[in-house]
Amino acid sequence: MNIVAAAEALLQAEKEKKTIAPFTSSIEAISIEDAYQIQIYQIEKKVEQGAVIKGKKIGLTSKVMQEMFNVSTPDYGHILDNMIFDEGSSIHINRFIQPKVEFEIAFVLNKDLQGPNITADDVIAATEYVVPAIEIIDSRIENWKFKFEDTVADNGSSAGAVIGKRRTKIDNVDLVNEKLSVYKNDELIDGAKGEAVLGNPVNAVAWLANTLAEYNISLKKGEIILAGALTKALTFEPGDTFTAIFETLGDVTISFTGGVEAS
């Protein structure tokens, strides 16, 4: 697999708001190692152009999401500063290609986590606080018809996030049993508990730290780590508003607009 060519194709697709065929549908083979190198190349290019890495996202951690996209292993992507939106800001749908929203628990770290051999206890000790979050995912791969290697190459299908304002010490919440209720335009449409994410969202962060160690990447103090969706990803249209209400962590809201974007 030509790492540079594949990465540049994804960067161009993102810029032009178009999709490309899955790499896994090509005659040329792509390995998981290739996929992560394609992702890292894109992030390095964006950082060279002024973007700042603010954290990481873990994807495909819950059974409903793995079934939705027919995969069996979590993946990860990078979160950049230009991907984080203020709660209450107007997010224009034209920023994206074929977006969906997910509802998650995010961790903010008070020290670095460097795998391998990171445990759940290590994650708890390294967590400054946890917050509710909504992630916008988007795929540069046609019709979301990807395999695991495709979504890894595509930065874990990440596109944006809104981070809730209430900060909760991790010792003050039972993450396994933390209840989530999802509302779309004030109508309750879904719900779950924290256990949907690998049995405990802490396990997802430990998995990420250990996986990143294979690429000599660590989780950094101050980074935001999105631990993965508790429920199915949902599509949206201009005018839609979603609110994730957690029993202990509080709530976070995201709204979308459409029409002609102001220049």
C-alpha positions as CSV (number, residue, x, y, z in Angstrom):
1,M,0.0,0.0,0.0
2,N,1.3,3.4,-0.9
3,I,1.0,5.2,2.4
4,V,1.5,8.8,1.1
5,A,-0.9,8.4,-1.9
6,A,-3.6,6.9,0.3
7,A,-3.3,9.6,2.9
8,E,-3.3,12.4,0.3
9,A,-6.4,10.9,-1.2
10,L,-8.2,11.1,2.1
11,L,-7.0,14.6,2.7
12,Q,-8.3,15.7,-0.7
13,A,-11.6,13.9,-0.1
14,E,-12.0,15.8,3.2
15,K,-11.1,19.1,1.5
16,E,-13.5,18.6,-1.4
17,K,-16.3,17.1,0.7
18,K,-16.4,13.9,-1.3
19,T,-16.0,10.2,-0.7
20,I,-13.6,7.7,-2.1
21,A,-13.8,3.9,-2.5
22,P,-12.7,1.8,0.4
23,F,-9.0,0.9,0.4
24,T,-10.0,-2.7,1.3
25,S,-11.9,-2.9,-2.1
26,S,-8.6,-2.3,-4.0
27,I,-6.4,-4.9,-5.5
28,E,-3.6,-3.5,-3.5
29,A,-3.6,-5.0,0.0
30,I,-3.8,-2.8,3.1
31,S,-2.7,-4.0,6.5
32,I,-3.7,-2.6,9.9
33,E,-0.1,-1.2,10.2
34,D,-0.6,0.5,6.8
35,A,-3.9,2.0,8.0
36,Y,-2.4,3.5,11.1
37,Q,0.5,4.9,9.2
38,I,-2.0,6.5,6.7
39,Q,-3.8,8.1,9.7
40,I,-0.6,9.3,11.3
41,Y,0.7,10.9,8.0
42,Q,-2.5,12.9,7.7
43,I,-2.3,14.2,11.3
44,E,1.4,15.1,10.9
45,K,0.5,17.1,7.7
46,K,-2.3,18.9,9.6
47,V,0.0,19.7,12.5
48,E,2.6,21.1,10.1
49,Q,-0.2,23.4,8.8
50,G,-0.9,24.7,12.3
51,A,-3.4,22.3,13.8
52,V,-2.9,21.3,17.5
53,I,-3.6,17.8,18.8
54,K,-6.1,18.1,21.7
55,G,-6.8,14.5,22.3
56,K,-7.8,11.1,20.9
57,K,-11.1,9.3,20.2
58,I,-11.8,5.6,20.6
59,G,-14.3,4.2,18.2
60,L,-16.3,1.0,17.8
61,T,-16.1,0.1,21.5
62,S,-19.8,-0.9,22.0
63,K,-21.6,-3.9,20.7
64,V,-24.2,-1.7,19.0
65,M,-21.6,0.2,17.1
66,Q,-19.6,-2.9,16.1
67,E,-22.8,-4.4,14.8
68,M,-23.7,-1.2,13.0
69,F,-20.5,-1.2,11.0
70,N,-19.8,-5.0,11.0
71,V,-16.4,-4.8,12.8
72,S,-15.2,-6.5,16.0
73,T,-12.3,-4.4,17.2
74,P,-12.1,-0.9,18.6
75,D,-10.1,1.8,16.6
76,Y,-8.9,5.2,17.4
77,G,-8.4,8.6,15.8
78,H,-6.9,12.0,16.7
79,I,-8.8,15.1,17.8
80,L,-7.5,18.4,16.6
81,D,-8.2,21.9,18.0
82,N,-10.3,22.8,14.9
83,M,-12.5,19.8,15.5
84,I,-13.8,21.0,18.9
85,F,-16.9,23.1,18.9
86,D,-18.3,25.2,21.8
87,E,-21.6,24.0,23.2
88,G,-24.3,26.4,21.9
89,S,-22.3,27.3,18.8
90,S,-24.0,27.0,15.4
91,I,-22.5,24.0,13.6
92,H,-23.1,24.1,9.9
93,I,-23.9,20.7,8.3
94,N,-22.0,21.6,5.2
95,R,-18.7,21.2,7.0
96,F,-19.2,17.4,6.7
97,I,-19.9,14.8,4.0
98,Q,-22.1,12.1,5.6
99,P,-22.0,12.9,9.3
100,K,-23.5,11.2,12.4
101,V,-23.5,11.9,16.1
102,E,-22.4,9.7,19.0
103,F,-22.9,10.2,22.7
104,E,-19.9,9.4,25.0
105,I,-18.0,9.9,28.2
106,A,-14.7,11.8,27.9
107,F,-11.7,11.7,30.1
108,V,-9.3,14.6,30.7
109,L,-5.8,13.4,31.9
110,N,-3.7,14.9,34.6
111,K,-0.6,13.0,33.5
112,D,0.8,11.1,30.6
113,L,-0.2,7.5,30.0
114,Q,2.4,5.4,28.1
115,G,1.7,1.8,27.3
116,P,2.2,-1.1,27.2
117,N,0.8,-2.7,30.3
118,I,-1.5,0.2,31.3
119,T,-4.3,-1.0,33.6
120,A,-7.7,0.3,34.5
121,D,-6.2,1.5,37.8
122,D,-3.6,3.4,35.9
123,V,-6.3,5.2,33.9
124,I,-8.2,6.1,37.0
125,A,-5.1,7.5,38.6
126,A,-4.3,9.6,35.5
127,T,-7.8,11.1,35.1
128,E,-8.3,14.7,36.2
129,Y,-12.0,14.5,35.6
130,V,-14.7,13.0,33.3
131,V,-17.3,14.9,31.2
132,P,-20.2,14.2,28.9
133,A,-19.4,14.6,25.2
134,I,-21.0,14.4,21.8
135,E,-18.8,13.3,18.9
136,I,-19.5,14.1,15.2
137,I,-18.3,11.2,13.1
138,D,-17.9,11.4,9.3
139,S,-16.6,9.0,6.8
140,R,-14.5,9.9,3.7
141,I,-15.3,6.3,2.6
142,E,-18.3,5.8,0.3
143,N,-21.6,5.2,2.0
144,W,-19.9,4.2,5.3
145,K,-19.1,0.8,3.6
146,F,-15.8,0.4,5.3
147,K,-13.8,-2.4,6.9
148,F,-11.6,-2.0,10.0
149,E,-8.6,-0.9,8.0
150,D,-10.5,1.8,6.1
151,T,-11.9,3.5,9.2
152,V,-8.4,3.4,10.9
153,A,-6.9,5.1,7.9
154,D,-9.7,7.6,7.9
155,N,-8.7,8.9,11.4
156,G,-11.3,6.7,13.0
157,S,-14.1,8.5,11.0
158,S,-13.7,11.4,13.4
159,A,-14.9,14.9,12.5
160,G,-15.7,16.9,15.6
161,A,-16.8,17.0,19.2
162,V,-18.7,19.1,21.8
163,I,-17.4,18.7,25.4
164,G,-19.8,19.2,28.3
165,K,-19.0,21.8,30.9
166,R,-19.6,19.9,34.1
167,R,-16.4,18.3,35.4
168,T,-16.8,15.3,37.7
169,K,-14.0,13.6,39.6
170,I,-13.8,10.0,38.5
171,D,-14.1,8.8,42.1
172,N,-17.5,10.5,42.3
173,V,-19.2,8.5,39.5
174,D,-19.9,4.8,38.9
175,L,-19.0,4.7,35.2
176,V,-20.2,1.2,34.7
177,N,-23.7,2.0,35.8
178,E,-23.8,5.6,34.7
179,K,-27.1,6.1,32.8
180,L,-27.4,8.0,29.5
181,S,-30.6,9.3,28.0
182,V,-30.4,10.7,24.4
183,Y,-32.9,13.3,23.2
184,K,-33.5,14.4,19.6
185,N,-35.5,17.7,19.4
186,D,-36.7,17.1,22.9
187,E,-37.9,13.5,22.2
188,L,-36.3,10.6,24.1
189,I,-34.9,8.3,21.5
190,D,-32.2,6.1,23.1
191,G,-30.4,5.3,26.2
192,A,-27.6,3.1,27.7
193,K,-25.2,2.6,30.6
194,G,-21.5,3.1,30.7
195,E,-21.0,-0.6,30.7
196,A,-21.8,-0.6,27.0
197,V,-18.3,0.6,26.3
198,L,-16.1,-2.5,26.8
199,G,-17.7,-3.2,30.1
200,N,-16.4,0.1,31.6
201,P,-15.2,3.2,29.7
202,V,-12.0,3.0,31.7
203,N,-11.1,-0.2,29.9
204,A,-11.4,1.6,26.6
205,V,-8.8,4.2,27.6
206,A,-6.5,1.5,28.9
207,W,-6.9,-0.3,25.5
208,L,-6.0,2.9,23.7
209,A,-2.9,3.6,25.7
210,N,-1.6,0.1,25.1
211,T,-2.5,0.1,21.4
212,L,-0.7,3.5,20.9
213,A,2.4,2.1,22.5
214,E,2.9,0.0,19.4
215,Y,3.4,3.3,17.4
216,N,5.4,5.0,20.1
217,I,2.5,7.4,20.9
218,S,1.4,8.2,24.4
219,L,-1.7,9.8,25.8
220,K,-0.6,13.3,27.1
221,K,-1.5,15.3,30.2
222,G,-4.3,17.6,29.4
223,E,-5.6,15.6,26.5
224,I,-9.3,14.8,26.0
225,I,-10.0,11.1,25.4
226,L,-13.4,10.2,24.0
227,A,-14.0,6.7,25.3
228,G,-16.5,5.5,22.7
229,A,-20.2,5.6,21.9
230,L,-22.7,4.2,24.4
231,T,-25.5,4.0,21.8
232,K,-25.9,3.8,18.0
233,A,-24.6,6.7,15.8
234,L,-27.5,8.9,14.5
235,T,-27.9,10.8,11.3
236,F,-29.1,14.4,11.4
237,E,-30.5,17.3,9.3
238,P,-30.3,21.1,9.6
239,G,-32.4,22.2,12.5
240,D,-31.8,19.1,14.6
241,T,-30.7,19.4,18.3
242,F,-29.4,16.5,20.4
243,T,-29.0,16.4,24.1
244,A,-27.2,13.7,26.0
245,I,-28.2,13.6,29.7
246,F,-26.1,11.6,32.1
247,E,-27.4,10.7,35.5
248,T,-24.3,12.0,37.3
249,L,-22.1,13.6,34.7
250,G,-24.7,16.2,33.6
251,D,-25.7,17.0,30.0
252,V,-24.3,18.3,26.7
253,T,-26.2,19.6,23.7
254,I,-25.3,20.0,20.0
255,S,-27.3,21.8,17.3
256,F,-26.9,21.9,13.5
257,T,-27.8,24.5,10.9
258,G,-28.0,24.4,7.1
259,G,-28.6,26.7,4.2
260,V,-26.0,29.1,2.7
261,E,-23.0,29.4,5.0
262,A,-21.8,32.9,5.6
263,S,-18.6,33.9,4.0
